Amino acid sequence: MIDAVLFDLDGTLADTAPDLARTVNMMLAKRGLAPVTLEKVRPHVSQGARGMIMSAFAIGAGHPDFPAMREEFLDLYAGNLCIDSRLFPGMESLLAHLEDESIAWGVVTNKMERLARPLIDGLGLGQRAAVVVGGDTCARAKPFPDPLLFAAASMGIAPPNVLYVGDDERDVRAARAAGMPVVVAGYGYLGLGPPPAMWDADAILDSVADLERWIRDTSRASPERALP
C-alpha cells in the first residue's frame, strides 16, 4: 500500500545538473581555467559541492583548499539555483496523478535545506510538496534513515506505506534502513559506483512514465487505501 511518495531531488525529481555545472564553471573561469562539460560533471551531481569540485578541480575533501572552495561554490550556486533546472519529462504528470489520488508526496534530499527549498519554489512546487527535508534538517543525512523517518512522521504516514524514489545507492540504503519500499530512478545520475542492479531496490525504472505505471500497478495490487 502506497500512501505517500518521497523523492530525492537532484537526478530524481529534477534535472539540476545544468545549474550545478554553471556554478563550477564560474569558479573555473575565475581562475582562468577551461570549462567542464555537463557530461563530465553529471555523474558527480549526487555528491553535491564535493562532487562538483572533485570533478572540475580533481581535488578531494582532504585538500587544504577544499573548505574555502566549497563555501565559494555554495555561495555562487545560491544565486543560480533554478536557471536551467527542470522537472524530468513526465514528472508533472506523475505529481498530478499522486495529488488526484490523494497520495501525499514530498522531497528528501542531501542538498542543504536553505538551497533545497528555494529550488523547489523555483520549480513551482513549494506549495504542493507535503514535506521538504534537506541534508541538514536532521542530525544525520542519507544513507542514514533519519531524514526519511522524519519526513514520514511529518506526514503522519507509517514508513512501510511510504515509497522512496532515488538515483543513488545511498538512497536505497536509507530507505531499507527506514523500512520503506524503494525504487531507483534509472533515468537519473546514478553516480560512478556499483550499478543499480546491485543496490537491492524493489525496481529500477528507466523513465518517469515507468515510475508512474509502477505506482499505479502497485496501488492496484494493494488493498484499497482507507479514505481520509
MIDOSE-1310 file (N, C-alpha, C; in nm, 2 decimals, decimal comma, always signed):
residues 228
mida	+0,08/-0,12/+0,00/+0,00/+0,00/+0,00/+0,09/+0,12/+0,00; +0,07/+0,21/-0,09/+0,15/+0,34/-0,10/+0,05/+0,45/-0,07; +0,08/+0,51/+0,05/+0,01/+0,63/+0,09/+0,08/+0,76/+0,07; +0,21/+0,75/+0,04/+0,29/+0,87/+0,01/+0,41/+0,83/-0,07
vlfd	+0,47/+0,93/-0,14/+0,59/+0,91/-0,22/+0,69/+1,02/-0,18; +0,81/+0,98/-0,15/+0,92/+1,08/-0,12/+1,02/+1,07/-0,24; +1,06/+1,18/-0,29/+1,16/+1,18/-0,40/+1,29/+1,24/-0,35; +1,40/+1,19/-0,40/+1,53/+1,26/-0,40/+1,51/+1,38/-0,49
ldgt	+1,59/+1,48/-0,48/+1,58/+1,60/-0,56/+1,66/+1,59/-0,69; +1,79/+1,60/-0,67/+1,88/+1,61/-0,79/+1,89/+1,47/-0,85; +1,85/+1,47/-0,98/+1,86/+1,34/-1,06/+1,74/+1,25/-1,04; +1,64/+1,29/-0,96/+1,52/+1,21/-0,94/+1,40/+1,29/-0,97
ladt	+1,37/+1,40/-0,90/+1,26/+1,49/-0,92/+1,30/+1,58/-1,04; +1,42/+1,64/-1,04/+1,45/+1,74/-1,13/+1,59/+1,72/-1,19; +1,62/+1,76/-1,31/+1,75/+1,77/-1,37/+1,81/+1,90/-1,33; +1,89/+1,90/-1,23/+1,96/+2,02/-1,18/+2,10/+2,03/-1,22
apdl	+2,15/+1,93/-1,30/+2,29/+1,93/-1,34/+2,33/+2,06/-1,41; +2,25/+2,12/-1,50/+2,30/+2,24/-1,58/+2,33/+2,35/-1,49; +2,26/+2,38/-1,38/+2,29/+2,49/-1,29/+2,41/+2,46/-1,20; +2,43/+2,33/-1,17/+2,55/+2,29/-1,09/+2,67/+2,31/-1,18
artv	+2,66/+2,27/-1,30/+2,77/+2,28/-1,39/+2,81/+2,43/-1,42; +2,70/+2,51/-1,43/+2,73/+2,65/-1,45/+2,81/+2,71/-1,33; +2,77/+2,67/-1,21/+2,84/+2,72/-1,09/+2,98/+2,68/-1,09; +3,01/+2,56/-1,11/+3,15/+2,52/-1,11/+3,23/+2,58/-1,22
nmml	+3,17/+2,60/-1,34/+3,23/+2,67/-1,45/+3,26/+2,82/-1,42; +3,18/+2,88/-1,34/+3,21/+3,01/-1,29/+3,33/+3,02/-1,21; +3,35/+2,91/-1,12/+3,47/+2,90/-1,04/+3,60/+2,88/-1,13; +3,58/+2,80/-1,23/+3,69/+2,77/-1,33/+3,73/+2,90/-1,40
akrg	+3,63/+2,97/-1,45/+3,65/+3,09/-1,53/+3,73/+3,20/-1,44; +3,69/+3,21/-1,32/+3,76/+3,30/-1,22/+3,90/+3,27/-1,21; +3,94/+3,14/-1,23/+4,08/+3,10/-1,22/+4,15/+3,09/-1,36; +4,08/+3,13/-1,46/+4,14/+3,13/-1,59/+4,15/+2,99/-1,65
lapv	+4,06/+2,90/-1,60/+4,07/+2,76/-1,65/+3,95/+2,73/-1,74; +3,97/+2,63/-1,83/+3,87/+2,59/-1,93/+3,75/+2,53/-1,86; +3,63/+2,55/-1,91/+3,51/+2,50/-1,85/+3,50/+2,34/-1,87; +3,42/+2,28/-1,78/+3,40/+2,14/-1,79/+3,26/+2,12/-1,86
tlek	+3,25/+2,01/-1,93/+3,12/+1,98/-1,99/+3,02/+1,92/-1,89; +2,89/+1,94/-1,93/+2,78/+1,88/-1,85/+2,80/+1,73/-1,84; +2,84/+1,67/-1,94/+2,85/+1,52/-1,94/+2,96/+1,48/-1,84; +3,06/+1,56/-1,82/+3,17/+1,52/-1,72/+3,12/+1,53/-1,58
vrph	+3,04/+1,64/-1,55/+3,00/+1,66/-1,41/+2,88/+1,58/-1,37; +2,79/+1,55/-1,47/+2,66/+1,49/-1,44/+2,67/+1,37/-1,34; +2,77/+1,27/-1,36/+2,77/+1,16/-1,27/+2,81/+1,20/-1,13; +2,86/+1,32/-1,11/+2,90/+1,36/-0,97/+2,80/+1,44/-0,90
vsqg	+2,69/+1,47/-0,96/+2,59/+1,57/-0,91/+2,54/+1,52/-0,77; +2,52/+1,39/-0,76/+2,46/+1,34/-0,64/+2,55/+1,36/-0,52; +2,68/+1,39/-0,54/+2,77/+1,41/-0,43/+2,78/+1,56/-0,40; +2,69/+1,64/-0,46/+2,68/+1,78/-0,42/+2,81/+1,86/-0,45
argm	+2,84/+1,96/-0,37/+2,95/+2,05/-0,39/+3,08/+1,97/-0,39; +3,09/+1,87/-0,31/+3,21/+1,79/-0,31/+3,23/+1,72/-0,45; +3,13/+1,67/-0,50/+3,14/+1,60/-0,63/+3,17/+1,70/-0,74; +3,11/+1,82/-0,74/+3,14/+1,92/-0,84/+3,28/+1,96/-0,84
imsa	+3,33/+1,99/-0,72/+3,47/+2,04/-0,71/+3,57/+1,93/-0,74; +3,54/+1,81/-0,70/+3,62/+1,69/-0,73/+3,63/+1,67/-0,88; +3,52/+1,68/-0,95/+3,52/+1,65/-1,10/+3,58/+1,76/-1,18; +3,57/+1,89/-1,13/+3,62/+2,00/-1,20/+3,77/+2,03/-1,17
faig	+3,81/+2,01/-1,04/+3,94/+2,05/-1,00/+4,03/+1,93/-0,96; +3,97/+1,81/-0,96/+4,05/+1,69/-0,92/+4,11/+1,70/-0,78; +4,04/+1,76/-0,69/+4,08/+1,76/-0,55/+3,97/+1,71/-0,46; +4,00/+1,64/-0,35/+3,90/+1,59/-0,26/+3,89/+1,67/-0,14
aghp	+3,80/+1,62/-0,05/+3,77/+1,69/+0,07/+3,89/+1,71/+0,16; +3,99/+1,63/+0,15/+4,11/+1,64/+0,23/+4,21/+1,75/+0,18; +4,19/+1,81/+0,07/+4,28/+1,91/+0,02/+4,26/+2,04/+0,10; +4,37/+2,11/+0,13/+4,36/+2,23/+0,21/+4,28/+2,34/+0,15
dfpa	+4,26/+2,34/+0,02/+4,18/+2,45/-0,04/+4,03/+2,41/-0,05; +4,00/+2,29/-0,01/+3,86/+2,24/-0,03/+3,76/+2,32/+0,05; +3,78/+2,34/+0,18/+3,67/+2,41/+0,26/+3,64/+2,54/+0,20; +3,74/+2,62/+0,16/+3,71/+2,76/+0,10/+3,64/+2,74/-0,03
mree	+3,68/+2,65/-0,11/+3,62/+2,63/-0,24/+3,48/+2,58/-0,23; +3,45/+2,50/-0,13/+3,32/+2,45/-0,11/+3,22/+2,57/-0,07; +3,27/+2,66/+0,02/+3,19/+2,77/+0,05/+3,17/+2,87/-0,07; +3,27/+2,88/-0,15/+3,26/+2,96/-0,27/+3,16/+2,90/-0,37
fldl	+3,16/+2,77/-0,38/+3,07/+2,70/-0,47/+2,92/+2,72/-0,42; +2,90/+2,70/-0,29/+2,77/+2,72/-0,23/+2,71/+2,86/-0,25; +2,80/+2,96/-0,22/+2,76/+3,09/-0,24/+2,72/+3,13/-0,38; +2,80/+3,08/-0,48/+2,77/+3,10/-0,62/+2,64/+3,03/-0,66
yagn	+2,63/+2,91/-0,61/+2,51/+2,82/-0,65/+2,38/+2,88/-0,60; +2,39/+2,94/-0,48/+2,27/+3,00/-0,42/+2,21/+3,11/-0,52; +2,29/+3,17/-0,60/+2,24/+3,27/-0,69/+2,21/+3,21/-0,83; +2,22/+3,08/-0,85/+2,20/+3,02/-0,98/+2,12/+2,89/-0,96
lcid	+2,03/+2,89/-0,87/+1,96/+2,76/-0,83/+1,87/+2,71/-0,94; +1,80/+2,79/-1,00/+1,69/+2,74/-1,09/+1,69/+2,83/-1,22; +1,80/+2,83/-1,29/+1,80/+2,89/-1,42/+1,76/+2,79/-1,53; +1,84/+2,68/-1,53/+1,81/+2,58/-1,63/+1,76/+2,45/-1,57
srlf	+1,75/+2,44/-1,44/+1,70/+2,32/-1,37/+1,55/+2,30/-1,41; +1,51/+2,18/-1,44/+1,38/+2,15/-1,48/+1,33/+2,01/-1,42; +1,20/+2,00/-1,40/+1,15/+1,87/-1,37/+1,18/+1,77/-1,49; +1,20/+1,65/-1,45/+1,22/+1,55/-1,56/+1,10/+1,53/-1,64
pgme	+1,11/+1,50/-1,77/+0,99/+1,48/-1,85/+0,89/+1,38/-1,79; +0,77/+1,41/-1,78/+0,67/+1,33/-1,72/+0,64/+1,35/-1,57; +0,73/+1,42/-1,51/+0,72/+1,44/-1,36/+0,60/+1,52/-1,32; +0,56/+1,62/-1,40/+0,44/+1,70/-1,36/+0,32/+1,61/-1,37
slla	+0,31/+1,52/-1,47/+0,20/+1,43/-1,48/+0,19/+1,33/-1,36; +0,31/+1,29/-1,32/+0,31/+1,19/-1,21/+0,27/+1,26/-1,08; +0,32/+1,39/-1,06/+0,28/+1,46/-0,94/+0,13/+1,49/-0,94; +0,07/+1,52/-1,05/-0,07/+1,55/-1,07/-0,15/+1,42/-1,04
hled	-0,10/+1,31/-1,08/-0,17/+1,18/-1,06/-0,17/+1,15/-0,91; -0,05/+1,17/-0,84/-0,05/+1,15/-0,70/-0,15/+1,24/-0,62; -0,15/+1,36/-0,66/-0,24/+1,45/-0,60/-0,39/+1,42/-0,63; -0,42/+1,37/-0,75/-0,56/+1,33/-0,78/-0,60/+1,21/-0,70
esia	-0,50/+1,12/-0,66/-0,53/+1,00/-0,58/-0,51/+1,03/-0,43; -0,49/+1,15/-0,39/-0,47/+1,19/-0,25/-0,36/+1,11/-0,19; -0,25/+1,09/-0,27/-0,13/+1,03/-0,23/-0,03/+1,15/-0,20; +0,01/+1,17/-0,08/+0,10/+1,28/-0,04/+0,23/+1,25/-0,10
wgvv	+0,30/+1,36/-0,14/+0,44/+1,35/-0,19/+0,53/+1,46/-0,13; +0,65/+1,43/-0,12/+0,75/+1,52/-0,06/+0,89/+1,50/-0,12; +0,98/+1,57/-0,06/+1,12/+1,56/-0,11/+1,21/+1,54/+0,01; +1,30/+1,44/+0,00/+1,41/+1,42/+0,09/+1,54/+1,42/+0,02
tnkm	+1,62/+1,52/+0,04/+1,75/+1,54/-0,03/+1,86/+1,56/+0,06; +1,99/+1,54/+0,01/+2,10/+1,57/+0,09/+2,15/+1,71/+0,06; +2,08/+1,78/-0,03/+2,11/+1,92/-0,05/+2,07/+2,00/+0,07; +2,15/+2,10/+0,11/+2,11/+2,18/+0,23/+1,97/+2,24/+0,21
erla	+1,90/+2,24/+0,32/+1,76/+2,29/+0,32/+1,75/+2,43/+0,27; +1,85/+2,52/+0,30/+1,85/+2,65/+0,26/+1,86/+2,67/+0,10; +1,91/+2,56/+0,04/+1,92/+2,56/-0,11/+1,80/+2,48/-0,17; +1,76/+2,37/-0,10/+1,66/+2,29/-0,15/+1,52/+2,36/-0,16
rpli	+1,49/+2,43/-0,05/+1,35/+2,50/-0,05/+1,34/+2,60/-0,16; +1,43/+2,70/-0,18/+1,41/+2,79/-0,29/+1,42/+2,73/-0,43; +1,49/+2,62/-0,44/+1,49/+2,55/-0,57/+1,36/+2,49/-0,60; +1,30/+2,42/-0,50/+1,17/+2,36/-0,51/+1,06/+2,47/-0,54
dglg	+1,08/+2,59/-0,48/+0,99/+2,70/-0,51/+1,01/+2,74/-0,65; +1,13/+2,75/-0,70/+1,16/+2,79/-0,83/+1,10/+2,70/-0,94; +1,09/+2,57/-0,90/+1,03/+2,47/-0,99/+0,87/+2,48/-0,98; +0,82/+2,56/-0,90/+0,68/+2,58/-0,89/+0,61/+2,48/-0,80
lgqr	+0,69/+2,41/-0,71/+0,63/+2,30/-0,63/+0,63/+2,33/-0,48; +0,66/+2,45/-0,44/+0,67/+2,48/-0,30/+0,54/+2,47/-0,22; +0,43/+2,50/-0,28/+0,30/+2,49/-0,22/+0,24/+2,35/-0,23; +0,30/+2,27/-0,31/+0,24/+2,14/-0,33/+0,31/+2,02/-0,25
aavv	+0,44/+2,04/-0,22/+0,51/+1,93/-0,15/+0,46/+1,93/-0,01; +0,43/+1,81/+0,04/+0,38/+1,79/+0,18/+0,49/+1,81/+0,28; +0,62/+1,78/+0,24/+0,73/+1,79/+0,32/+0,86/+1,81/+0,24; +0,95/+1,89/+0,29/+1,08/+1,91/+0,23/+1,18/+1,89/+0,34
vggd	+1,27/+1,79/+0,32/+1,37/+1,76/+0,42/+1,51/+1,77/+0,35; +1,60/+1,85/+0,40/+1,73/+1,87/+0,35/+1,83/+1,79/+0,42; +1,95/+1,80/+0,37/+2,06/+1,72/+0,42/+2,10/+1,76/+0,56; +2,06/+1,89/+0,60/+2,10/+1,94/+0,73/+1,98/+1,95/+0,82
tcar	+1,86/+1,90/+0,78/+1,74/+1,91/+0,86/+1,75/+1,82/+0,98; +1,81/+1,70/+0,97/+1,82/+1,61/+1,08/+1,97/+1,60/+1,11; +2,00/+1,53/+1,22/+2,14/+1,52/+1,27/+2,22/+1,44/+1,17; +2,16/+1,34/+1,10/+2,23/+1,26/+1,01/+2,16/+1,26/+0,87
akpf	+2,23/+1,27/+0,76/+2,17/+1,27/+0,63/+2,17/+1,13/+0,57; +2,11/+1,11/+0,46/+2,13/+0,98/+0,39/+2,28/+0,95/+0,37; +2,32/+0,82/+0,38/+2,24/+0,70/+0,38/+2,18/+0,66/+0,51; +2,18/+0,74/+0,62/+2,11/+0,71/+0,74/+1,96/+0,73/+0,72
pdpl	+1,88/+0,66/+0,79/+1,73/+0,67/+0,77/+1,67/+0,79/+0,83; +1,74/+0,86/+0,91/+1,68/+0,97/+0,99/+1,59/+1,07/+0,90; +1,64/+1,12/+0,79/+1,56/+1,22/+0,72/+1,43/+1,15/+0,66; +1,44/+1,03/+0,62/+1,32/+0,96/+0,56/+1,22/+0,94/+0,67
lfaa	+1,26/+0,89/+0,79/+1,17/+0,87/+0,90/+1,11/+1,00/+0,95; +1,19/+1,11/+0,95/+1,14/+1,24/+0,98/+1,03/+1,29/+0,89; +1,05/+1,26/+0,76/+0,95/+1,30/+0,66/+0,82/+1,22/+0,68; +0,84/+1,09/+0,70/+0,72/+1,01/+0,72/+0,64/+1,05/+0,84
asmg	+0,71/+1,08/+0,95/+0,65/+1,13/+1,07/+0,58/+1,26/+1,05; +0,64/+1,35/+0,97/+0,58/+1,48/+0,95/+0,45/+1,47/+0,87; +0,44/+1,37/+0,78/+0,32/+1,34/+0,71/+0,22/+1,26/+0,78; +0,26/+1,20/+0,89/+0,17/+1,11/+0,97/+0,15/+0,98/+0,90
iapp	+0,24/+0,93/+0,83/+0,22/+0,80/+0,75/+0,33/+0,70/+0,79; +0,29/+0,58/+0,81/+0,39/+0,48/+0,85/+0,49/+0,45/+0,74; +0,62/+0,43/+0,78/+0,72/+0,41/+0,68/+0,69/+0,30/+0,58; +0,64/+0,19/+0,62/+0,61/+0,08/+0,52/+0,51/+0,13/+0,41
nvly	+0,44/+0,23/+0,43/+0,34/+0,28/+0,33/+0,40/+0,40/+0,25; +0,53/+0,43/+0,27/+0,59/+0,54/+0,20/+0,69/+0,49/+0,10; +0,67/+0,52/-0,03/+0,77/+0,48/-0,13/+0,88/+0,59/-0,14; +1,00/+0,54/-0,14/+1,11/+0,64/-0,17/+1,17/+0,61/-0,31
vgdd	+1,19/+0,72/-0,38/+1,25/+0,72/-0,52/+1,38/+0,79/-0,52; +1,49/+0,73/-0,56/+1,62/+0,80/-0,57/+1,70/+0,74/-0,68; +1,82/+0,81/-0,70/+1,91/+0,77/-0,81/+2,05/+0,74/-0,76; +2,06/+0,71/-0,63/+2,20/+0,69/-0,58/+2,18/+0,57/-0,48
erdv	+2,29/+0,49/-0,47/+2,29/+0,38/-0,38/+2,25/+0,41/-0,24; +2,30/+0,53/-0,19/+2,27/+0,57/-0,06/+2,12/+0,59/-0,04; +2,05/+0,62/-0,14/+1,90/+0,64/-0,13/+1,84/+0,50/-0,10; +1,88/+0,40/-0,16/+1,83/+0,27/-0,14/+1,87/+0,22/+0,01
raar	+1,99/+0,25/+0,04/+2,03/+0,21/+0,18/+1,95/+0,28/+0,29; +1,93/+0,41/+0,26/+1,85/+0,49/+0,36/+1,70/+0,43/+0,37; +1,65/+0,40/+0,25/+1,51/+0,36/+0,25/+1,50/+0,22/+0,32; +1,59/+0,13/+0,29/+1,59/+0,00/+0,35/+1,60/+0,01/+0,50
aagm	+1,69/+0,10/+0,55/+1,71/+0,12/+0,69/+1,58/+0,18/+0,76; +1,51/+0,26/+0,68/+1,38/+0,32/+0,73/+1,26/+0,22/+0,72; +1,28/+0,11/+0,66/+1,17/+0,02/+0,64/+1,07/+0,06/+0,53; +1,12/+0,13/+0,43/+1,04/+0,18/+0,32/+1,06/+0,10/+0,19
pvvv	+0,96/+0,08/+0,11/+0,99/+0,03/-0,03/+1,07/+0,14/-0,10; +1,15/+0,09/-0,20/+1,23/+0,19/-0,27/+1,25/+0,15/-0,41; +1,25/+0,24/-0,50/+1,28/+0,22/-0,64/+1,39/+0,32/-0,69; +1,46/+0,27/-0,79/+1,57/+0,36/-0,85/+1,52/+0,43/-0,97
agyg	+1,55/+0,56/-0,98/+1,52/+0,64/-1,09/+1,63/+0,61/-1,19; +1,61/+0,52/-1,28/+1,72/+0,48/-1,37/+1,75/+0,58/-1,48; +1,66/+0,68/-1,49/+1,68/+0,80/-1,58/+1,77/+0,90/-1,51; +1,81/+0,88/-1,38/+1,88/+0,99/-1,31/+2,03/+0,98/-1,33
ylgl	+2,11/+1,03/-1,23/+2,25/+1,05/-1,25/+2,33/+0,92/-1,21; +2,29/+0,85/-1,11/+2,33/+0,71/-1,08/+2,48/+0,70/-1,03; +2,56/+0,80/-1,04/+2,69/+0,80/-0,99/+2,79/+0,71/-1,06; +2,90/+0,69/-1,00/+3,01/+0,61/-1,07/+3,04/+0,49/-0,99
gppp	+2,96/+0,45/-0,89/+2,98/+0,33/-0,81/+2,92/+0,20/-0,88; +2,89/+0,11/-0,79/+2,83/-0,02/-0,84/+2,70/+0,01/-0,92; +2,67/-0,07/-1,02/+2,54/-0,04/-1,10/+2,42/-0,06/-1,02; +2,31/+0,00/-1,05/+2,18/+0,00/-0,98/+2,13/-0,15/-0,95
amwd	+2,17/-0,24/-1,04/+2,12/-0,38/-1,02/+2,18/-0,44/-0,89; +2,28/-0,38/-0,84/+2,34/-0,43/-0,72/+2,30/-0,36/-0,59; +2,20/-0,26/-0,61/+2,16/-0,18/-0,49/+2,05/-0,24/-0,41; +1,99/-0,35/-0,45/+1,88/-0,42/-0,38/+1,75/-0,33/-0,37
adai	+1,72/-0,26/-0,47/+1,60/-0,19/-0,48/+1,48/-0,28/-0,52; +1,36/-0,23/-0,50/+1,24/-0,31/-0,55/+1,22/-0,31/-0,70; +1,28/-0,20/-0,76/+1,27/-0,19/-0,91/+1,36/-0,08/-0,96; +1,40/-0,09/-1,08/+1,48/+0,01/-1,15/+1,39/+0,06/-1,27
ldsv	+1,36/+0,18/-1,27/+1,26/+0,24/-1,37/+1,33/+0,34/-1,45; +1,33/+0,32/-1,58/+1,41/+0,39/-1,68/+1,35/+0,53/-1,72; +1,23/+0,56/-1,68/+1,16/+0,68/-1,71/+1,06/+0,72/-1,61; +1,02/+0,84/-1,60/+0,92/+0,88/-1,51/+0,79/+0,82/-1,55
adle	+0,76/+0,80/-1,68/+0,64/+0,72/-1,72/+0,64/+0,58/-1,66; +0,76/+0,52/-1,66/+0,76/+0,38/-1,60/+0,74/+0,39/-1,45; +0,79/+0,49/-1,39/+0,76/+0,51/-1,24/+0,61/+0,53/-1,21; +0,55/+0,61/-1,29/+0,40/+0,63/-1,28/+0,33/+0,50/-1,29
rwir	+0,36/+0,42/-1,40/+0,30/+0,29/-1,42/+0,32/+0,20/-1,30; +0,45/+0,20/-1,25/+0,48/+0,11/-1,14/+0,39/+0,15/-1,01; +0,38/+0,27/-0,99/+0,30/+0,32/-0,87/+0,15/+0,28/-0,90; +0,10/+0,30/-1,02/-0,04/+0,27/-1,05/-0,06/+0,12/-1,03
dtsr	+0,03/+0,03/-1,08/+0,02/-0,11/-1,07/+0,03/-0,16/-0,93; +0,12/-0,10/-0,85/+0,14/-0,14/-0,72/+0,02/-0,10/-0,63; -0,04/+0,01/-0,66/-0,16/+0,06/-0,59/-0,28/-0,04/-0,62; -0,29/-0,08/-0,75/-0,40/-0,17/-0,78/-0,38/-0,31/-0,72
aspe	-0,26/-0,35/-0,70/-0,23/-0,48/-0,64/-0,25/-0,48/-0,49; -0,25/-0,36/-0,43/-0,26/-0,35/-0,28/-0,40/-0,34/-0,24; -0,43/-0,37/-0,11/-0,57/-0,35/-0,06/-0,61/-0,20/-0,08; -0,73/-0,18/-0,10/-0,78/-0,04/-0,12/-0,74/+0,05/+0,00
ralp	-0,69/+0,17/-0,03/-0,65/+0,26/+0,08/-0,77/+0,31/+0,15; -0,76/+0,33/+0,28/-0,87/+0,39/+0,36/-0,88/+0,53/+0,32; -1,01/+0,58/+0,30/-1,03/+0,72/+0,27/-1,01/+0,80/+0,39; -0,95/+0,93/+0,38/-0,93/+1,01/+0,49/-1,06/+1,05/+0,56
